[in-house]
């Protein structure tokens, strides 16, 4: 028998003994997690996965995708957690097997989730992350140890829950939706791993979102703005009412900067459930930030004190705010600001932030000319992206490639980009939700003027046209291309440009 397993478990006691300045229970959790990680090998690289190389696995994954596609899509909703709660019950409540950090808001949820995940992993906790939508592969939505689950594991998890899904389908008025089944798969995969903590992003809203069968000990609310107004409300305050459903009894709530009416609603809910609140700009926030090569350099004030010289390899002030929120959330998870008056280990925090990646968020995928992908899909997100590009890239001329979903505030998004784009190439992605390129062009002409708008119905042709326009300035002209408007657009562009 190999000596390696015995040596790993001998290390367990040494790890616990070394954690003399931490909470004893946390020390044991971390030691157990580190032992499991040593047995499992190195975590997966945090990348957007391509299709499986094995034809049999690829076919099996396509069959799962096709079965999921027969269910209600993510835009068709029956606002209730009744079905997902029934499924959790027959699965044995897997979502209760680990503590959770629950993230809602309008913009910045996925980037914040990735930062929280990186911080927790740096402190040797085994993480599960559930986010949506995906950029290229459905497997991205469920991550373990910082990387998407393998296609094989995704298929296996689906087969494991499928009989229970069919059982609940037969008992309910409506079958479980695509998002409900994926949520159950994530919670089951996290329990099976097992993870030390789950980082969970809501799909839409909060109160009736399928993810809201967890009791997150930390609830995070990223900035709220107008999006999904037909379902969530027409003001930030109304939307905050739906999103406040993630705030649970005795939880800690980490609030990003919010519109006044949204903040009032969220604070009222926190009082009702005896939750502790930490507000950006009050209990935590950004002390300083400066643009650096490949990202930005930050000093953040956390719940326990200041963290200096944190390099974040992401662009834009909005990502600095996301980093402040993520740091406060992890501090709260570790009891800092409540039970403990100290900071997290600075070198560990630095290492975590330096490792963060957020595909499709001001992501440079090509040089000469520079091509950037960003998943902005509403006016607030577009404004943040425009500011980030202006601050971090010295383009003399920028060409936009835009394809949006039909139900979005397209005019507001285009108006946010109008000062940034010299010209815009309007197009369409391949999803059923995509706005027709000619319909998008009609709005773009009203915003940009006819002479600045180019129409290319196919995304590949649109990207090629934009690159050609950018190259007209010559090698040293400083022109670039920004592909944006939808997560789906960015995902397809990534494939076309052979990224990941």
Secondary structure by P-SEA (a helix, b strand, c coil): ccaaaaaaaaaaaaaaaacccccaaaaaaaaaaaaaaaaaccccccccccccccaaaaaaaaaaaaaaaaccccccccccaaaaaaaaaaaccccccbbbbbbbcccaaaaaaaaaaaaaaaacccbbbbbcccccccccccccccccccaaaaaaaaaaaaaaaaaaaaaccccccaaaaaaaaaaaaaaaaccccccccccccccccccccccccbbbbccccccccccccccaaaaaaaaccccccbbbbbbccccaaaaaaaaaaaaaabbbbbbcccccccccccccccccccccccccccccccccccccaaaaaaaaaaaaaaaaaacccccccccccaaaaaaaaaaccccccccccccccbbbbbccccaaaaaaaaaaaaacccccbbbbbbbbccccaaaaaaaaacccccbbbbbcccccccccaaaaaaaaaaacccccbbbbccaaaaaaaaaaaaaccccccccbbbbbccaaaaaaaaaaaccc
